[in-house]
Amino acid sequence: MVHQKFNRWTVIGIVLSIKNTYHCMCDCGQTGFIRKFDLINNKSTQCSSCSAKINGRKGLDAQIKPNLYIVSCGDYIKIGSTDNIIKRINNMKVGNPYPIVLEYHGIGFGYMEPKLHTLYAEYHHQGEWFLRSPRDILTSAAFISLTTTK
Protein backbone atom coordinates (compact mmCIF):
# COMPACT_ATOMS: atom_id res chain seq x y z
CA MET A 1 0.00 0.00 0.00
CA VAL A 2 3.01 2.31 0.22
CA HIS A 3 2.73 5.15 -2.34
CA GLN A 4 -0.96 4.36 -2.84
CA LYS A 5 -3.35 7.35 -2.72
CA PHE A 6 -6.62 7.44 -0.75
CA ASN A 7 -8.47 10.70 -1.37
CA ARG A 8 -6.02 13.39 -0.10
CA TRP A 9 -3.88 10.87 1.84
CA THR A 10 -0.83 9.18 0.30
CA VAL A 11 0.62 6.21 2.18
CA ILE A 12 4.31 6.89 2.86
CA GLY A 13 5.10 4.04 5.25
CA ILE A 14 3.92 1.29 7.55
CA VAL A 15 3.68 1.78 11.31
CA LEU A 16 5.10 -1.46 12.64
CA SER A 17 4.25 -0.73 16.29
CA ILE A 18 0.51 -0.32 15.59
CA LYS A 19 -1.32 -3.13 13.79
CA ASN A 20 -2.92 -2.21 10.43
CA THR A 21 -1.80 1.41 10.61
CA TYR A 22 -0.02 3.46 7.96
CA HIS A 23 2.00 6.65 8.02
CA CYS A 24 0.28 8.93 5.52
CA MET A 25 0.84 12.39 4.06
CA CYS A 26 -2.02 14.72 3.16
CA ASP A 27 -1.84 16.74 -0.07
CA CYS A 28 -1.12 19.82 2.10
CA GLY A 29 2.02 18.18 3.55
CA GLN A 30 0.77 17.24 7.03
CA THR A 31 1.34 13.66 8.12
CA GLY A 32 -0.58 11.30 10.35
CA PHE A 33 -1.01 7.69 11.38
CA ILE A 34 -4.17 6.31 9.73
CA ARG A 35 -5.74 2.90 10.21
CA LYS A 36 -6.05 0.74 7.09
CA PHE A 37 -9.80 0.33 7.70
CA ASP A 38 -10.26 4.12 7.76
CA LEU A 39 -8.34 4.59 4.51
CA ILE A 40 -10.13 1.83 2.60
CA ASN A 41 -13.61 2.78 3.85
CA ASN A 42 -13.17 6.56 3.37
CA LYS A 43 -13.47 7.18 7.13
CA SER A 44 -10.37 9.39 6.93
CA THR A 45 -9.99 11.29 3.67
CA GLN A 46 -7.67 14.16 4.68
CA CYS A 47 -5.92 15.79 7.63
CA SER A 48 -7.89 17.77 10.22
CA SER A 49 -6.52 21.09 8.93
CA CYS A 50 -7.82 20.48 5.41
CA SER A 51 -11.12 19.21 6.80
CA ALA A 52 -11.48 22.37 8.90
CA LYS A 53 -10.85 24.61 5.89
CA ILE A 54 -13.37 22.75 3.75
CA ASN A 55 -16.02 22.72 6.49
CA GLY A 56 -15.53 26.41 7.28
CA ARG A 57 -13.94 25.95 10.71
CA LYS A 58 -10.91 28.10 11.34
CA GLY A 59 -9.03 27.78 14.61
CA LEU A 60 -10.36 29.11 17.90
CA ASP A 61 -13.31 30.95 16.36
CA ALA A 62 -14.78 27.64 15.24
CA GLN A 63 -14.56 26.21 18.75
CA ILE A 64 -16.24 29.07 20.62
CA LYS A 65 -19.29 27.96 22.58
CA PRO A 66 -21.99 30.33 23.87
CA ASN A 67 -20.90 30.61 27.52
CA LEU A 68 -17.60 31.90 28.90
CA TYR A 69 -15.89 30.40 31.92
CA ILE A 70 -12.79 31.19 33.94
CA VAL A 71 -11.50 28.53 36.29
CA SER A 72 -8.47 28.50 38.52
CA CYS A 73 -6.18 25.64 39.43
CA GLY A 74 -3.25 26.52 41.67
CA ASP A 75 -1.12 29.22 40.01
CA TYR A 76 -3.06 29.02 36.74
CA ILE A 77 -6.34 30.17 35.28
CA LYS A 78 -8.14 28.71 32.30
CA ILE A 79 -10.26 30.86 30.02
CA GLY A 80 -12.63 28.97 27.79
CA SER A 81 -16.14 28.65 26.41
CA THR A 82 -18.65 25.87 26.79
CA ASP A 83 -22.28 25.00 26.35
CA ASN A 84 -22.31 22.85 29.52
CA ILE A 85 -20.23 24.19 32.42
CA ILE A 86 -20.83 21.21 34.74
CA LYS A 87 -19.69 18.70 32.12
CA ARG A 88 -16.70 20.88 31.20
CA ILE A 89 -15.46 21.19 34.80
CA ASN A 90 -15.99 17.47 35.41
CA ASN A 91 -13.88 16.71 32.31
CA MET A 92 -11.10 18.99 33.61
CA LYS A 93 -11.11 17.13 36.94
CA VAL A 94 -10.37 13.79 35.29
CA GLY A 95 -6.72 12.97 35.87
CA ASN A 96 -6.13 16.26 37.71
CA PRO A 97 -5.26 15.89 41.41
CA TYR A 98 -5.69 19.62 42.14
CA PRO A 99 -8.93 21.51 42.86
CA ILE A 100 -10.61 23.27 39.93
CA VAL A 101 -12.42 26.42 41.10
CA LEU A 102 -15.04 28.12 38.92
CA GLU A 103 -14.19 31.82 39.17
CA TYR A 104 -16.57 33.16 36.51
CA HIS A 105 -19.36 31.80 34.32
CA GLY A 106 -20.89 34.24 31.84
CA ILE A 107 -23.93 32.99 29.97
CA GLY A 108 -23.88 34.41 26.45
CA PHE A 109 -20.32 35.74 26.77
CA GLY A 110 -18.50 32.97 24.88
CA TYR A 111 -17.51 35.45 22.17
CA MET A 112 -15.24 37.14 24.77
CA GLU A 113 -12.88 34.14 24.93
CA PRO A 114 -10.48 35.29 22.16
CA LYS A 115 -10.49 38.85 23.56
CA LEU A 116 -9.48 37.58 27.00
CA HIS A 117 -6.82 35.33 25.46
CA THR A 118 -5.40 38.48 23.84
CA LEU A 119 -5.63 40.40 27.12
CA TYR A 120 -3.65 37.66 28.90
CA ALA A 121 -1.26 36.87 26.03
CA GLU A 122 1.88 37.80 27.99
CA TYR A 123 0.88 35.28 30.70
CA HIS A 124 0.03 32.42 28.31
CA HIS A 125 1.20 29.04 29.58
CA GLN A 126 -0.31 26.33 27.38
CA GLY A 127 -3.57 25.94 25.44
CA GLU A 128 -6.20 27.95 27.30
CA TRP A 129 -4.15 28.06 30.52
CA PHE A 130 -2.53 31.26 31.77
CA LEU A 131 -0.35 32.09 34.76
CA ARG A 132 -2.10 34.20 37.34
CA SER A 133 -1.17 37.83 36.85
CA PRO A 134 -1.72 41.31 38.30
CA ARG A 135 -4.59 41.54 35.78
CA ASP A 136 -6.42 38.64 37.32
CA ILE A 137 -9.97 37.36 37.60
CA LEU A 138 -11.53 40.61 38.81
CA THR A 139 -9.91 42.52 35.97
CA SER A 140 -11.31 39.96 33.54
CA ALA A 141 -14.77 40.17 35.06
CA ALA A 142 -14.65 43.99 34.85
CA PHE A 143 -13.45 43.77 31.24
CA ILE A 144 -16.36 41.49 30.40
CA SER A 145 -18.96 43.70 32.06
CA LEU A 146 -17.64 46.84 30.33
CA THR A 147 -17.53 45.22 26.90
CA THR A 148 -21.12 44.73 25.87
CA THR A 149 -20.83 44.59 22.10
CA LYS A 150 -19.68 41.69 20.02
N, C-alpha and C positions, 0 to 999 in steps of 0.2 A: 504494500500500500504506500510505501515511501514514494514521494513525488506525485502521488495521485491527488486530484483536486476535488473537493466537496464544497460546492457553493463558493464562498469566499475563502475557505480554509484550504491550505495545501499541506499535506503531510510531509514533514521534514525529518521525522525520526520516530523510533519506537521507544516508549518508556518501559524499560525492563523491570523496574521496581513496582509498577502498577499494572496488573493484568488487563489486557485488552485496551490499553491507553496509548495514544499517539501524541507526539510533540508536533504541533501544527502552527503554521504561520498564516495570519489573515492577510488579505490583499493590501491592507494599510501598513503592514510590517509588524504588528503586535503578535506575540506568540502565546500559546497556551497548551495545556494538556487536555486533550479531548478523548472521551471514551469512543471506542469503535462503534458501539450501538448508536451513540448520538450523531456521529458522522453519517453513517449509513441511512439512518431513519430521519435525517434532516431535523434533529432535535437541537443541534448546534450548527448554525450556518455561517456565523461570523463572530468576531470578538465583541465584547460588551460596548466598546467605544463606538464601533460602527453601528451597532444596533441602536445605541442611544441617539446617534445623529439621525438615523433613518426614522426613528419613532418620535423625534422632536424633543427628546430629553437632553438637556445640556447641563451637566454638573450639578451644583448645589441647588440652583433654581428649580430643577426638576424634582428634587427631593423634599421641598418645603411643604410641610403639612400646615393645617390651619391654626394650630395653637402653639405658642411659644413656651418653652420652659427653660429655667436655669436651675441646675442642681449643683450642690457642692459635695466634694469628697476629699477630705483632708485639705491639702494646700491647693486644690484645683477646683475649678468650676467648669461646668459643661453647659454650653448654650446650644439648644436644638429646638426642633419643632416636631410635633406629633399630633395624631388624631385621637390617641388614647394614652393619657398620662400615666394611669395606673399600670397598664401593660408595659409601657416604655421604662418606667422605673424598675419594675420587677425584672425586666430583661437586663438592665444594668447591674442588678444585684447578683445575677448568676455569675459565679466564679469570682466575685469581688468580696474580699473579707472585710472591707471598710464600709462604714455607714454612708448611704446616699441620702442627702437632705434636699428636699424640694424647697428652693429659695423663692421661686417665682413661677407662676403659671398664668399666662395671659391668653384667654380664649379670644381667638380672632386676630392674634398678633404674630402669627407664624411668619408673615412677610418681613418681620423685623430681624429675623435670624441673620441674614447676610450683613445687615447694617451693624449689628452687635459684633459679628465676627470681625468686621473692619475696625470698629471702635477698639477692640481688644487685640488687634493684630500683633502689636509688639510683645504681648504676653502669651502668644500662641504656643501650645505645647505639642499637641498631636491631635489630629482629627478635629473634633468639636471641643476639645479640652484646652483650657487656658489656666495659667498660673494666676492665683489671686493677685490682685494689684491694688494700688491706691484708688483706682477707678473701679470699685467693686460692685457688689450686687445692688446697693442703694443707688449708685450712679446709673446703673443699667435700668433699674426700675424708673428712675426719674427721666431718663432718656426716652424710655418707651412711652411714659405718660405725656411727655411734651411733644412727641412726634405722632401726630394723629392722622397724617395722610400717607397713603401708600405711594 
